[in-house]
Protein backbone atom coordinates (compact mmCIF):
# COMPACT_ATOMS: atom_id res chain seq x y z
CA UNK A 1 0.00 0.00 0.00
CA UNK A 2 1.39 3.37 -0.93
CA UNK A 3 1.42 6.39 1.32
CA UNK A 4 -0.11 9.48 -0.26
CA UNK A 5 -1.45 12.82 0.90
CA UNK A 6 -4.44 12.28 3.16
CA UNK A 7 -3.48 8.73 4.17
CA UNK A 8 -3.91 7.66 7.76
CA UNK A 9 -0.67 6.01 8.90
CA UNK A 10 0.68 4.35 12.04
CA UNK A 11 4.20 5.12 13.26
CA UNK A 12 6.33 1.96 13.50
CA UNK A 13 9.37 3.55 15.15
CA UNK A 14 10.39 6.40 17.39
CA UNK A 15 8.83 7.98 20.43
CA UNK A 16 5.51 8.22 18.61
CA UNK A 17 5.39 4.46 17.91
CA UNK A 18 1.88 2.96 17.46
CA UNK A 19 0.19 6.37 17.17
CA UNK A 20 -1.94 7.36 14.17
CA UNK A 21 -1.24 10.38 11.99
CA UNK A 22 -2.47 12.01 8.77
CA UNK A 23 0.00 12.56 5.94
CA UNK A 24 0.08 16.21 4.90
CA UNK A 25 2.90 16.06 2.35
CA UNK A 26 5.22 13.45 0.78
CA UNK A 27 8.59 14.24 -0.77
CA UNK A 28 11.96 12.53 -1.29
CA UNK A 29 11.30 9.44 0.84
CA UNK A 30 9.81 11.42 3.72
CA UNK A 31 6.26 12.07 4.86
CA UNK A 32 5.21 15.11 6.83
CA UNK A 33 2.66 13.91 9.39
CA UNK A 34 0.42 15.55 11.98
CA UNK A 35 -2.11 14.39 14.56
CA UNK A 36 -3.57 17.80 15.41
CA UNK A 37 -2.64 17.52 19.08
CA UNK A 38 1.05 16.89 19.73
CA UNK A 39 2.05 17.50 16.13
CA UNK A 40 0.18 20.43 14.71
CA UNK A 41 -0.53 21.03 11.03
CA UNK A 42 1.61 24.17 11.19
CA UNK A 43 4.69 22.16 12.27
CA UNK A 44 4.34 18.59 10.96
CA UNK A 45 6.84 15.88 11.83
CA UNK A 46 9.19 14.75 9.07
CA UNK A 47 9.33 10.95 9.14
CA UNK A 48 10.90 8.40 6.79
CA UNK A 49 8.40 6.34 4.84
CA UNK A 50 9.94 3.08 6.05
CA UNK A 51 8.99 4.04 9.61
CA UNK A 52 5.30 4.36 8.73
CA UNK A 53 2.69 1.64 8.26
CA UNK A 54 -0.06 2.52 5.82
CA UNK A 55 -3.66 1.79 6.72
CA UNK A 56 -6.39 1.24 4.15
CA UNK A 57 -7.91 4.65 4.91
CA UNK A 58 -7.43 7.80 2.88
CA UNK A 59 -9.27 10.91 3.96
CA UNK A 60 -11.12 12.67 1.16
CA UNK A 61 -11.25 16.02 2.94
CA UNK A 62 -8.42 18.48 2.96
CA UNK A 63 -6.84 18.36 6.38
CA UNK A 64 -5.91 22.02 6.77
CA UNK A 65 -6.86 22.61 10.42
CA UNK A 66 -5.90 20.80 13.58
CA UNK A 67 -9.56 20.40 14.50
CA UNK A 68 -10.32 18.51 11.27
CA UNK A 69 -7.28 16.28 11.78
CA UNK A 70 -8.24 15.44 15.38
CA UNK A 71 -11.84 14.67 14.40
CA UNK A 72 -10.79 12.45 11.49
CA UNK A 73 -8.34 10.47 13.64
CA UNK A 74 -10.91 10.16 16.43
CA UNK A 75 -13.46 8.79 13.96
CA UNK A 76 -10.79 6.44 12.55
CA UNK A 77 -9.86 5.03 15.96
CA UNK A 78 -13.53 4.57 16.92
CA UNK A 79 -14.15 2.66 13.70
CA UNK A 80 -16.72 5.02 12.23
CA UNK A 81 -14.68 5.77 9.09
Secondary structure, 3 states (H helix, E strand, C coil): CCCCCCEEEEECCCCCCCCEEEEEEEECCEEEEECCCCCCHHHCEEEEHHHEEEEEEECCCCCCCHHHHHHHHHHHHHCCC
